[in-house]
Amino acid sequence: MSATMPLSRGDLLRALAVVLIWGLNFAVMKVGLQGIGPMLLGALRFAAAALPFLLFVKFPPLPWRYVVAYGLAQGLGQFGFLFLGLHLGMTVGMASVVMQTQAFFTLLLAVPVLGERARPSQVLGLLVALGGLLLIATAHGEGPGQMTLAGFVLTLAAGFMWAVSNLVTRLANRVADYDPLPFIVWSSAVPVLPFLALALWMDGPQTVLQQVAGLRWPAVLSVLFLAWLATLLAYSLWTRLLKRHPAGRVTPFSLLVPVVGLWSAWMFFDEWPLLQQWLGTGAVLLGLVVNQLGGWWQGMRARRKPARI
């Protein structure tokens, strides 16, 4: 596919569909957590994403260690921390913003692990976003509808684990060319038993059984949304876009995810960020813009320079 070919109408609709699904994802998690505990929600979510499909989806052409590592980092780590953070008072809108720190954690980890070099624009974007996170962190409270400090820290840890899973996928890409759908299906089976064990340990067998027996349709729909739409469908659409177009053209769409997240928080939970949180959100998004578009700008300047004779 030519790097100069613009996004077709279909590709644009796919990108916007992913943004909508991932932006609503945080509100859907909050709905699910109203009926079941965070660890049980994780177990049910990944069971629904993996178990129905393992019978007819072939294992990806990769060593087991990559599938297990991704399942533990992205499944148990990222969503374990995120579900627990939302359960302990992280607001929906701020969760959608703070999770975007995965881009900067990925940058920091890629330098020592993958030997990648950070561009000056990436470092600048990281510093701007860090200032935004500090503003968001100072605007915590313990009242109704306020972001708690524990929720903020756990969501930040979820962003870090997302970055770890990004590194696992990059390392896996060095080993073999694989279809992402079988990879995500089989890796989703990895965290099911750990999540269930944590649910039994944290909540007790009786509570877990009561929650399963008392499942209502909002919790069931939440699990299915998280498993089939946010994981299988959105991940497949996003990967297809990355295969058809340069990453620099596709990844800026992720900047719209917090916009949808903040809107859904206001619409469904009447959450309205404080002034410090708005300023911090603006700084985080500005840092992401600098990080995403800095390389594109440098490339444009390089192409405009006349060739030396």
C-alpha positions as CSV (number, residue, x, y, z in Angstrom):
1,M,0.0,0.0,0.0
2,S,1.4,3.4,-1.0
3,A,2.4,5.6,1.9
4,T,0.9,8.6,0.1
5,M,-2.6,7.0,-0.4
6,P,-5.1,8.8,1.8
7,L,-7.5,6.9,4.1
8,S,-10.5,5.6,2.2
9,R,-14.0,6.3,3.5
10,G,-14.1,2.7,4.8
11,D,-10.8,3.1,6.6
12,L,-11.9,6.4,8.1
13,L,-15.1,4.7,9.4
14,R,-13.0,1.9,10.8
15,A,-10.8,4.3,12.6
16,L,-13.7,6.2,14.1
17,A,-15.4,3.0,15.1
18,V,-12.3,2.0,17.1
19,V,-12.2,5.4,18.7
20,L,-15.8,5.1,19.7
21,I,-15.5,1.6,21.1
22,W,-12.3,2.3,23.0
23,G,-13.7,5.7,24.3
24,L,-16.9,4.1,25.6
25,N,-14.9,1.2,27.0
26,F,-14.3,3.0,30.3
27,A,-17.9,3.7,31.0
28,V,-18.8,0.1,30.1
29,M,-16.2,-1.1,32.7
30,K,-17.8,1.1,35.3
31,V,-21.2,-0.4,34.6
32,G,-19.8,-3.9,34.9
33,L,-18.2,-3.1,38.2
34,Q,-21.5,-2.0,39.7
35,G,-22.6,-5.7,39.6
36,I,-19.4,-7.7,40.1
37,G,-16.0,-7.4,41.6
38,P,-13.0,-6.2,39.6
39,M,-11.2,-9.5,39.5
40,L,-14.3,-11.5,38.6
41,L,-15.0,-9.0,35.8
42,G,-11.5,-9.7,34.5
43,A,-12.0,-13.4,34.5
44,L,-15.4,-13.2,32.8
45,R,-14.1,-10.7,30.2
46,F,-11.2,-12.8,29.1
47,A,-13.1,-16.0,29.3
48,A,-15.7,-14.6,26.8
49,A,-12.9,-13.3,24.5
50,A,-11.0,-16.6,24.4
51,L,-13.0,-19.7,25.3
52,P,-15.6,-19.7,22.5
53,F,-13.0,-19.2,19.9
54,L,-10.2,-21.6,21.0
55,L,-11.8,-24.5,19.2
56,F,-11.5,-23.1,15.7
57,V,-8.8,-20.4,15.9
58,K,-5.3,-21.9,15.4
59,F,-2.5,-21.1,17.8
60,P,-0.3,-18.3,16.3
61,P,3.1,-19.3,14.9
62,L,5.0,-18.0,17.9
63,P,6.7,-19.5,21.0
64,W,4.4,-19.9,24.0
65,R,6.4,-17.4,26.0
66,Y,5.2,-14.5,23.9
67,V,1.6,-15.4,24.2
68,V,1.8,-16.0,28.0
69,A,3.8,-12.8,28.5
70,Y,1.3,-10.7,26.6
71,G,-1.7,-12.4,28.4
72,L,-0.2,-11.6,31.8
73,A,0.9,-8.0,30.9
74,Q,-2.1,-6.9,28.9
75,G,-4.7,-9.0,30.5
76,L,-3.9,-9.5,34.2
77,G,-1.6,-6.4,34.5
78,Q,-3.3,-3.7,32.5
79,F,-6.9,-4.6,33.1
80,G,-6.4,-5.9,36.6
81,F,-5.0,-2.5,37.7
82,L,-7.5,-0.6,35.6
83,F,-10.6,-2.5,37.0
84,L,-9.3,-2.2,40.5
85,G,-8.6,1.5,40.0
86,L,-12.1,2.2,38.7
87,H,-13.5,0.1,41.6
88,L,-11.5,2.2,44.1
89,G,-12.6,5.6,42.8
90,M,-11.0,6.4,39.5
91,T,-13.4,8.5,37.4
92,V,-14.3,7.3,33.9
93,G,-13.1,10.5,32.2
94,M,-9.8,10.7,33.9
95,A,-9.2,7.0,33.4
96,S,-9.5,7.5,29.6
97,V,-6.9,10.3,29.8
98,V,-4.4,8.7,32.2
99,M,-4.3,5.4,30.2
100,Q,-2.8,7.3,27.3
101,T,0.4,7.5,29.3
102,Q,1.1,4.0,27.8
103,A,2.6,5.9,24.8
104,F,5.2,7.5,27.0
105,F,5.9,4.4,29.1
106,T,6.4,2.5,25.8
107,L,8.9,5.2,24.7
108,L,10.8,4.9,28.0
109,L,10.9,1.1,28.0
110,A,11.8,0.8,24.3
111,V,15.1,2.7,24.8
112,P,16.8,0.1,27.1
113,V,14.8,-3.0,25.9
114,L,14.7,-2.6,22.2
115,G,17.6,-0.2,21.7
116,E,15.4,2.5,20.2
117,R,16.4,6.2,20.3
118,A,14.0,8.8,21.5
119,R,13.6,11.9,19.3
120,P,13.8,15.3,20.9
121,S,10.1,15.8,20.1
122,Q,9.2,12.6,22.0
123,V,11.2,13.8,25.1
124,L,9.5,17.2,24.9
125,G,6.1,15.5,24.6
126,L,6.9,13.3,27.6
127,L,7.8,16.3,29.8
128,V,4.6,18.2,28.8
129,A,2.4,15.2,29.5
130,L,4.2,14.6,32.8
131,G,3.3,18.1,33.9
132,G,-0.3,17.3,33.0
133,L,-0.3,14.2,35.0
134,L,1.0,16.1,38.1
135,L,-1.9,18.5,37.7
136,I,-4.4,15.7,37.5
137,A,-2.9,13.9,40.5
138,T,-3.2,17.0,42.7
139,A,-6.9,17.3,41.9
140,H,-7.9,14.1,43.8
141,G,-10.5,13.9,46.6
142,E,-12.6,11.4,48.5
143,G,-16.0,12.8,47.9
144,P,-18.7,11.4,45.6
145,G,-17.7,11.6,41.9
146,Q,-14.2,12.7,42.7
147,M,-11.0,10.9,41.6
148,T,-9.2,9.1,44.4
149,L,-5.4,9.0,44.7
150,A,-5.5,5.2,44.9
151,G,-7.6,5.1,41.7
152,F,-5.1,7.4,39.9
153,V,-2.0,5.4,40.9
154,L,-3.6,2.1,39.9
155,T,-4.7,3.5,36.5
156,L,-1.1,4.8,36.0
157,A,0.1,1.3,36.8
158,A,-2.4,0.0,34.2
159,G,-0.9,2.4,31.6
160,F,2.6,1.0,32.4
161,M,1.5,-2.6,32.0
162,W,-0.1,-1.6,28.6
163,A,3.3,-0.3,27.6
164,V,4.9,-3.6,28.7
165,S,2.4,-5.5,26.5
166,N,3.4,-3.2,23.6
167,L,7.0,-4.2,24.0
168,V,6.0,-7.9,24.0
169,T,4.2,-7.5,20.6
170,R,7.2,-5.7,19.2
171,L,9.5,-8.5,20.3
172,A,7.1,-11.0,18.9
173,N,7.1,-9.3,15.6
174,R,10.9,-9.8,15.4
175,V,10.3,-13.6,15.7
176,A,7.5,-14.2,13.2
177,D,4.9,-12.5,11.0
178,Y,1.6,-13.5,12.7
179,D,-2.1,-12.7,12.4
180,P,-3.1,-10.6,15.4
181,L,-6.6,-12.1,15.9
182,P,-5.3,-15.7,16.9
183,F,-2.7,-14.0,19.1
184,I,-5.2,-12.0,21.0
185,V,-7.6,-14.9,21.3
186,W,-5.0,-17.3,22.7
187,S,-3.4,-14.7,25.0
188,S,-6.8,-13.9,26.4
189,A,-7.0,-17.4,27.8
190,V,-3.9,-16.8,29.9
191,P,-5.3,-14.4,32.6
192,V,-8.6,-16.2,33.1
193,L,-7.4,-18.6,35.9
194,P,-5.2,-15.9,37.7
195,F,-8.1,-13.5,37.7
196,L,-10.4,-16.2,39.1
197,A,-7.9,-17.1,41.8
198,L,-7.6,-13.4,42.8
199,A,-11.3,-13.0,42.9
200,L,-11.6,-16.0,45.2
201,W,-8.8,-14.7,47.4
202,M,-10.0,-11.1,47.6
203,D,-13.7,-11.5,47.8
204,G,-14.1,-15.1,49.0
205,P,-15.8,-18.1,47.3
206,Q,-19.3,-17.3,48.6
207,T,-19.2,-13.8,47.4
208,V,-18.0,-14.9,43.9
209,L,-20.7,-17.5,43.7
210,Q,-23.3,-14.9,44.7
211,Q,-22.1,-12.5,42.1
212,V,-22.1,-15.1,39.3
213,A,-25.6,-16.3,40.3
214,G,-26.9,-12.7,40.6
215,L,-25.6,-11.5,37.2
216,R,-28.0,-9.0,35.6
217,W,-28.2,-7.9,32.0
218,P,-26.1,-4.7,32.4
219,A,-23.1,-6.7,33.7
220,V,-23.6,-9.4,31.0
221,L,-23.7,-6.8,28.3
222,S,-20.7,-5.1,29.8
223,V,-18.6,-8.4,29.7
224,L,-19.7,-9.0,26.1
225,F,-18.8,-5.5,25.0
226,L,-15.4,-5.7,26.6
227,A,-14.6,-9.1,25.2
228,W,-16.1,-9.0,21.7
229,L,-16.1,-5.3,20.7
230,A,-13.3,-3.6,22.7
231,T,-10.9,-6.6,22.4
232,L,-11.5,-8.7,19.3
233,L,-13.3,-6.3,16.9
234,A,-11.4,-3.1,17.8
235,Y,-8.0,-4.7,17.9
236,S,-8.6,-6.4,14.5
237,L,-9.8,-3.2,12.9
238,W,-6.9,-1.2,14.3
239,T,-4.3,-3.7,13.2
240,R,-5.8,-3.8,9.7
241,L,-5.4,0.0,9.5
242,L,-1.8,-0.2,10.6
243,K,-1.1,-2.8,7.9
244,R,-2.7,-0.6,5.2
245,H,-1.3,2.8,6.2
246,P,1.8,4.3,7.8
247,A,1.6,4.3,11.6
248,G,1.9,8.1,11.7
249,R,-1.3,8.4,9.8
250,V,-3.3,6.0,11.9
251,T,-2.1,6.5,15.5
252,P,-3.2,10.2,15.9
253,F,-6.8,8.9,15.9
254,S,-6.1,7.5,19.4
255,L,-6.0,11.1,20.6
256,L,-9.8,11.1,20.2
257,V,-10.3,8.3,22.7
258,P,-10.1,10.5,25.8
259,V,-12.5,12.9,24.1
260,V,-15.1,10.1,23.8
261,G,-14.2,9.0,27.3
262,L,-14.8,12.4,28.8
263,W,-18.1,12.8,27.0
264,S,-19.3,9.3,28.1
265,A,-18.3,10.1,31.7
266,W,-20.4,13.3,31.6
267,M,-23.3,11.7,29.7
268,F,-23.7,8.5,31.7
269,F,-22.2,9.3,35.2
270,D,-22.6,13.1,35.3
271,E,-18.8,13.4,35.9
272,W,-17.4,16.8,35.2
273,P,-13.6,17.3,35.6
274,L,-12.3,20.0,37.9
275,L,-10.3,22.9,36.4
276,Q,-7.0,21.3,37.4
277,Q,-8.1,18.1,35.6
278,W,-9.1,20.0,32.5
279,L,-5.7,21.7,32.4
280,G,-3.9,18.5,33.1
281,T,-5.9,16.7,30.4
282,G,-5.0,19.4,27.9
283,A,-1.3,19.1,28.8
284,V,-1.5,15.3,28.4
285,L,-3.2,15.5,25.0
286,L,-0.7,18.2,23.9
287,G,2.2,16.0,24.9
288,L,0.6,13.2,22.9
289,V,0.3,15.5,19.9
290,V,3.9,16.5,20.1
291,N,5.0,12.9,20.5
292,Q,2.9,11.6,17.6
293,L,3.5,14.4,15.1
294,G,7.0,15.4,15.9
295,G,8.5,12.7,13.8
296,W,6.1,13.6,10.9
297,W,7.2,17.2,11.1
298,Q,10.9,16.3,11.0
299,G,10.3,14.0,8.1
300,M,8.6,16.8,6.2
301,R,11.4,19.2,6.8
302,A,14.0,16.6,5.7
303,R,12.1,16.1,2.4
304,R,11.9,19.8,1.7
305,K,15.7,20.2,2.0
306,P,17.3,20.4,-1.4
307,A,19.6,17.5,-2.2
308,R,23.3,18.2,-2.1
309,I,25.2,17.8,-5.3
